[in-house]
Amino acid sequence: MNTRPNNSPAALRPTPSPVADAAPAGNSRGVPPRHPAEQAQTPAHPVTADLAPPAHPVPADPATSAHPRQATNTPRSSSAAAASATGGVAGRRTTKLLLGLGVLAGPLNLVVVFTQAFTRDGFDIRKHAGSMLTLGEHGWIQSTNFVLTGILVILGAAGLKRAMGTTAAVLLTIFGAGTAAGGLFLPDPALGFPTGAPEGQGSWHGAAHFAAGGIGFIAFIACCVVVGNHFRRTSAPQWAAASYVTGAFFLAAFAGIASGSASETLTLGFWAAIVIAWVWLTATLNRFRLSAR
């Protein structure tokens, strides 16, 4: 028996696999044929389609999104907000400054008036109103005091308008203008002051002094009512009551002095009303100054 291996080319050829022989015709890889509908959906280059990376949506750039106007306006909005913040700070400082100047009016007026009232020869607070200090040799001091005080009140009224509203500011402006006018239009001498001056002369500037003072005082009384209403609406009953009482007391005192009576009680009552009015105005403007926003 010959046991040598058969190394002929025919013997070395691989034997066909039964599975391969069982593969259906028409597919050399042995994969079953697909349905015609599935073949229609198969891409023309299956290898390329299989190797392509999955499609991931690219995040949109906010600056080039579907709303370019909104993206473009973003820096402008930031600038506007910064400008608004700066304007708010500057506006608050302006309001505080104006109200602070108004706060100075009362102390300035009272210090100058009472300093003269107790140092001027022939002046008696039991008989003479403070406006008569504008007469005589040193009358220019009180005239200047009235003008400066009136200007400070007007500036305070401008701050009050920014902090509260227009009505009270207009009324306070009229009061300030009347105060300044009282220093420009001098009253007539009366009741022995200035010493030796003739009395009973009804001059035009005396009438203008009285008219300016009267209009200013009425505006002040109305301002007390308006501010009192504001305090009442903003849950500040004590400030509202102080405003109403100040206005009512000033009205009664002014009516008494305007009657022409030389009563010491009425004259001292008017002095008290003047002091209360300036104290109220100083405290009120300072309250608005501290709470300015």
ChimeraX attribute file (.defattr): number of C-alpha atoms within 10 A of each C-alpha:
attribute: neighborCount
match mode: 1-to-1
recipient: residues
	/A:1	3
	/A:2	4
	/A:3	5
	/A:4	6
	/A:5	7
	/A:6	9
	/A:7	8
	/A:8	8
	/A:9	7
	/A:10	8
	/A:11	10
	/A:12	9
	/A:13	8
	/A:14	7
	/A:15	7
	/A:16	8
	/A:17	8
	/A:18	8
	/A:19	8
	/A:20	11
	/A:21	10
	/A:22	9
	/A:23	14
	/A:24	13
	/A:25	11
	/A:26	10
	/A:27	10
	/A:28	10
	/A:29	9
	/A:30	14
	/A:31	11
	/A:32	12
	/A:33	12
	/A:34	10
	/A:35	8
	/A:36	9
	/A:37	8
	/A:38	9
	/A:39	11
	/A:40	10
	/A:41	8
	/A:42	12
	/A:43	11
	/A:44	10
	/A:45	8
	/A:46	10
	/A:47	9
	/A:48	10
	/A:49	12
	/A:50	10
	/A:51	8
	/A:52	9
	/A:53	8
	/A:54	8
	/A:55	6
	/A:56	6
	/A:57	6
	/A:58	6
	/A:59	7
	/A:60	9
	/A:61	9
	/A:62	12
	/A:63	13
	/A:64	11
	/A:65	12
	/A:66	11
	/A:67	10
	/A:68	11
	/A:69	11
	/A:70	13
	/A:71	15
	/A:72	13
	/A:73	11
	/A:74	12
	/A:75	11
	/A:76	11
	/A:77	12
	/A:78	11
	/A:79	12
	/A:80	12
	/A:81	12
	/A:82	12
	/A:83	12
	/A:84	12
	/A:85	12
	/A:86	12
	/A:87	12
	/A:88	13
	/A:89	13
	/A:90	12
	/A:91	15
	/A:92	18
	/A:93	15
	/A:94	16
	/A:95	23
	/A:96	25
	/A:97	16
	/A:98	22
	/A:99	32
	/A:100	21
	/A:101	21
	/A:102	29
	/A:103	25
	/A:104	18
	/A:105	26
	/A:106	23
	/A:107	15
	/A:108	16
	/A:109	19
	/A:110	18
	/A:111	12
	/A:112	15
	/A:113	18
	/A:114	13
	/A:115	10
	/A:116	18
	/A:117	19
	/A:118	12
	/A:119	10
	/A:120	16
	/A:121	12
	/A:122	14
	/A:123	21
	/A:124	16
	/A:125	14
	/A:126	15
	/A:127	19
	/A:128	21
	/A:129	16
	/A:130	20
	/A:131	20
	/A:132	21
	/A:133	25
	/A:134	25
	/A:135	19
	/A:136	15
	/A:137	10
	/A:138	12
	/A:139	19
	/A:140	15
	/A:141	16
	/A:142	22
	/A:143	24
	/A:144	17
	/A:145	24
	/A:146	28
	/A:147	21
	/A:148	19
	/A:149	26
	/A:150	28
	/A:151	20
	/A:152	25
	/A:153	32
	/A:154	28
	/A:155	25
	/A:156	31
	/A:157	29
	/A:158	22
	/A:159	27
	/A:160	28
	/A:161	18
	/A:162	20
	/A:163	20
	/A:164	15
	/A:165	16
	/A:166	14
	/A:167	15
	/A:168	22
	/A:169	25
	/A:170	18
	/A:171	23
	/A:172	30
	/A:173	26
	/A:174	24
	/A:175	27
	/A:176	31
	/A:177	22
	/A:178	26
	/A:179	29
	/A:180	26
	/A:181	22
	/A:182	30
	/A:183	25
	/A:184	18
	/A:185	19
	/A:186	23
	/A:187	22
	/A:188	23
	/A:189	21
	/A:190	16
	/A:191	16
	/A:192	15
	/A:193	21
	/A:194	22
	/A:195	13
	/A:196	9
	/A:197	13
	/A:198	13
	/A:199	13
	/A:200	9
	/A:201	10
	/A:202	11
	/A:203	12
	/A:204	13
	/A:205	15
	/A:206	17
	/A:207	15
	/A:208	17
	/A:209	22
	/A:210	21
	/A:211	16
	/A:212	20
	/A:213	22
	/A:214	18
	/A:215	15
	/A:216	24
	/A:217	23
	/A:218	17
	/A:219	21
	/A:220	26
	/A:221	22
	/A:222	20
	/A:223	25
	/A:224	28
	/A:225	21
	/A:226	20
	/A:227	21
	/A:228	24
	/A:229	18
	/A:230	19
	/A:231	18
	/A:232	16
	/A:233	11
	/A:234	10
	/A:235	10
	/A:236	13
	/A:237	15
	/A:238	12
	/A:239	20
	/A:240	22
	/A:241	17
	/A:242	16
	/A:243	26
	/A:244	21
	/A:245	16
	/A:246	24
	/A:247	25
	/A:248	17
	/A:249	19
	/A:250	26
	/A:251	18
	/A:252	15
	/A:253	21
	/A:254	22
	/A:255	14
	/A:256	18
	/A:257	19
	/A:258	13
	/A:259	9
	/A:260	9
	/A:261	12
	/A:262	14
	/A:263	13
	/A:264	13
	/A:265	15
	/A:266	22
	/A:267	22
	/A:268	18
	/A:269	20
	/A:270	24
	/A:271	21
	/A:272	14
	/A:273	21
	/A:274	20
	/A:275	16
	/A:276	18
	/A:277	20
	/A:278	19
	/A:279	17
	/A:280	19
	/A:281	24
	/A:282	22
	/A:283	14
	/A:284	20
	/A:285	24
	/A:286	20
	/A:287	14
	/A:288	19
	/A:289	24
	/A:290	11
	/A:291	10
	/A:292	19
	/A:293	14
